[in-house]
Amino acid sequence: MNMTMDMMKGAMSASEMPMQGMDMDMMQECMEALSACMQACIMCADSDAGEGMGRCAAMCSNCADVCDTMMRMMLRMNGYDMQVMMSMMETTVMMCRACSAECMMHAEMSEHCRMCAMACDQAVMAMEKMMGSMKGMMPAG
């Protein structure tokens, strides 16, 4: 992921950056947490399907898709819209929280659910940290 962030930093000068004021290290941390969450969700969904836990499998699959979409949006520096980004980040936080809650119901009997819930919680923390730093960048409305 470091290479991706280095490419993003080098792609444009600071004056061309659509997300002026964005902490790129925080963005990298967020993307790493989203990537780990997506991977944990995919593994959990696959395991759940084999164990007959359809709701948990679906929740994990949806969470993986939302995390993947969020990461792709973060990589698109041009076409960046602060309000849309914040809305997607809020949606990602809600999805990760819901997935974590679902997986925690099975955590005592299922290690993959416990690990998935932890990855979701880490993604929520990283997203909330990044969202907090972005609040000051929001246009007055």
C-alpha positions in Angstrom: 0.0 0.0 0.0 3.0 2.3 0.6 3.8 2.3 -3.1 0.2 3.3 -4.0 0.4 6.3 -1.6 3.8 7.3 -2.9 2.4 7.2 -6.4 -0.6 9.4 -5.3 1.7 11.9 -3.6 4.0 12.1 -6.6 1.2 12.2 -9.2 0.4 15.9 -8.5 1.9 18.9 -7.0 0.4 20.1 -3.7 -1.4 22.9 -5.5 -3.1 20.4 -7.9 -4.2 18.1 -5.0 -8.0 17.9 -5.0 -7.9 17.0 -1.3 -5.7 19.8 -0.1 -5.1 19.5 3.6 -5.7 15.7 3.6 -3.2 13.8 5.7 -1.9 11.2 3.3 -0.4 9.1 6.1 -3.9 9.0 7.7 -5.4 8.1 4.4 -2.9 5.3 4.0 -3.7 4.0 7.5 -7.4 4.1 6.6 -6.9 2.2 3.3 -4.8 -0.5 5.0 -7.5 -1.0 7.7 -10.2 -1.1 4.9 -8.1 -3.7 3.0 -7.6 -5.9 6.1 -11.3 -5.6 6.8 -12.2 -6.5 3.2 -10.0 -9.6 3.3 -11.2 -10.7 6.7 -14.8 -10.3 5.5 -14.2 -12.4 2.4 -12.6 -15.2 4.4 -15.4 -15.1 7.0 -18.1 -15.1 4.4 -16.6 -18.1 2.7 -16.4 -20.0 6.0 -19.8 -18.9 7.1 -21.4 -20.3 3.9 -19.9 -23.7 4.6 -21.3 -23.5 8.2 -24.8 -22.6 7.2 -24.6 -19.0 8.6 -26.3 -17.3 5.6 -27.0 -13.9 7.3 -23.4 -13.6 8.6 -22.0 -14.6 5.2 -24.2 -12.0 3.4 -23.3 -9.3 5.9 -19.6 -10.1 5.5 -19.9 -10.1 1.7 -21.6 -6.7 1.7 -19.1 -5.3 4.1 -16.2 -6.5 1.8 -17.9 -4.8 -1.2 -18.4 -1.5 0.7 -14.8 -1.5 1.9 -13.5 -2.2 -1.6 -15.7 0.6 -3.1 -14.5 3.0 -0.4 -10.8 2.2 -1.1 -11.4 2.7 -4.9 -13.1 6.1 -4.2 -10.1 7.2 -2.1 -7.7 6.3 -4.9 -9.6 8.6 -7.4 -8.0 11.9 -6.6 -9.7 13.7 -9.5 -13.4 13.9 -9.3 -13.2 14.1 -5.5 -16.2 15.6 -3.8 -16.0 16.2 -0.1 -19.7 15.7 0.7 -19.9 12.5 -1.4 -16.7 11.2 0.2 -18.0 11.9 3.8 -21.3 10.2 3.0 -19.5 7.1 1.7 -17.3 7.1 4.7 -20.3 7.3 7.0 -21.9 4.4 5.1 -18.7 2.4 5.3 -18.6 3.0 9.1 -22.2 1.8 9.4 -21.6 -1.3 7.3 -18.5 -2.2 9.3 -20.3 -1.7 12.6 -23.2 -3.9 11.5 -20.8 -6.6 10.2 -18.9 -6.5 13.5 -22.0 -6.8 15.5 -23.2 -9.8 13.5 -19.8 -11.6 13.7 -19.6 -10.9 17.4 -22.7 -13.0 17.9 -20.7 -16.0 16.7 -17.2 -15.0 18.0 -17.1 -17.5 20.9 -17.7 -20.5 18.6 -16.0 -19.2 15.4 -12.5 -17.8 15.2 -13.0 -16.4 11.7 -16.0 -14.4 13.0 -14.0 -13.0 15.9 -11.1 -12.0 13.6 -13.6 -10.4 11.2 -15.3 -8.4 13.9 -11.9 -7.2 15.1 -10.9 -6.1 11.5 -14.3 -4.3 11.1 -13.7 -2.5 14.4 -10.2 -1.4 13.3 -11.7 -0.1 10.0 -14.3 1.9 11.9 -11.6 3.5 14.1 -9.5 4.4 11.1 -12.4 5.8 9.2 -13.7 7.8 12.2 -10.2 9.3 12.7 -10.0 10.3 9.1 -13.5 11.7 9.1 -12.7 13.8 12.1 -9.7 15.3 10.4 -11.9 16.1 7.3 -14.6 17.9 9.2 -12.6 21.1 9.2 -12.3 20.8 5.4 -16.1 20.7 4.8 -17.5 23.7 3.0 -19.8 25.9 5.1 -23.4 25.0 4.2 
